[in-house]
Amino acid sequence: MNAYLKRVLDETKAKNANEPEFLQTVEEVLTSIEPVLDAHPEYEKACLLERMVEPERTIEFRVTWMDDNLQWHVNRGYRVQYNASLGPYKGGLRFASNVNLSIMKFLGFEQVFKDALTCLPIGGCKGGSDFSPIGRSDGEVMRFCQAFMTELYRHIGPDVDSPAGDVGVGGREIGYLYGQYRRIVGASGMGALTGKDIKTGGSILRPEATGYGAMYYLVEALKHDGEDIKGKRIAISGYGNVGWGIMKKAADLGAKVTYFAGPDGYIHDPDGVTTEEKLNFILEMRAKDPMHCKPYAEKFGVEFVEGTKCWGVKDVDIYMPAATQNDVNLDWAKKIAASGVKYYIEVANMPTTNDALEFLKAQKHMVVAPSKAVNACGVSVSELEMAQNAQRQYWTAEEVDAKMQQIMKNIYNASVEAAERYGLGYDLVAGANIAGFQKVADAMLAQGIF
């Protein structure tokens, strides 16, 4: 291993020993850019890696709110503003009970390179809280969001940091957060948050954007091998906005999601989630009981397998993990490889453990694509929302969709070109890391030490 790379990795592990998710993503990214470090000794002279693994600013705060029974609760809020060398900080907010500083830093670090891949003028960050909106009333969610924004507002703004949604933060939560922001600052500041309702300056297609973009990336990967998306069968995990977007766009393109998994098990629908009735039921199902996918099987008379995941099924062409981090470990990776499936397309942030990812990449029959490239369309449309807000304009679905397709095509091509430039062949994982890293690195060098 490159001596500079090894030293920085060792130092990072020593300083952040209690942050496993953060260390996982740092190791995955940095080890894949070793050829770049060998070719650019100036990066070491400028302490580039040391600066890159350290957030520019970490904000941690108390959030106190009252439930419907007039009981007080205290949660912890975070905003990790990682790197703004390319533009204002841009990244989502996650409300989930397992949120901690390690997860915030891992997501923020990934976001830096993801945002760089879009070639849009945005930096990387992430935030959230260990509050879960699941099972809470609208009033409780509103009061929590207002308490959260009462602290966060002083750290954000259209030209500073523009949060968006993530797990547990959808249109409802963004609406409450934006309302409190507007109330406090006394101005619209529409670009201060994205993922807003269309009626309050949101962009059309934002809920579907990540899933749509994942499918557009997949189309490019299939084209590389002379294959068509039509008729392809897809297995996914997760059925939130991302999974739902994948289902919708797959149906539009002539493919179909035939397996999808939730925490309670997975369903197998040979006809695919392709009809408007099925797609609408997904929305109804997760609104009523977001932790179970069994109701889909009961509604449409299809197979439900309880208590396990669909990784390893053989009657699909593509796997797309779209739920949460580390969904696929080495044991599942071995089942995936043994199934003979050719395409493994990450969609959720870091859905694969490092050992599982290396194992899958080593399979000669498989094409592996990384989440930081595949799911970048979500943040891209968030930036497009900022642009529309700044210009006081509204773009049609056709205009936004055309921009999404071009952005994802550019990301795919940049990843392929970067891997080939450093003699790595058709390595989409290393290519994405290198393309994102060099864009950020060159910007940091150009701006000097700070």
Buried (B, 14 or more C-beta within 10 A) or exposed (E): EBEBBEBBBEEBEEEBEEBEBBBBBBBBBBBBBBBBBEEBEEBBEBEBBBBBBBBBEBBEBEBEBBBEEEEEBEBBBBBBBBBBBBBBBBBBBBBBEEBBBBBBBBBBBBBBBBBBBBBBEBBBBBBBBBBBBEEBEEEBBBBBBBBBBBBBBEBBBBEEBBBBBBBBBBBBBBBBBBBBBBEBBEEBBBBBBBBBEEEBBBBBBBBBBBBBBBBBBBBBBBEEEEBEBEEBBBBBBBBBBBBBBBBBBBBEBEBBBBBBBBBBBBBBBEEBBBEEEBBEBBEEBBEEBBEBBBBBBEEBEBEBBEEEBBBBBEEBBBBBBBBBBBBBEBEBBBBBBEBEBBBBBBBBBBBBBBEBBBBBBEBEEBBBBBBBBBBBBBBBBBBBBBBBBEEEEBBEEEBBBEBBBEBBBBBBEBBBEBBEBBEBEEBBBBBBBBBBBBBBBBBBBEEEEE
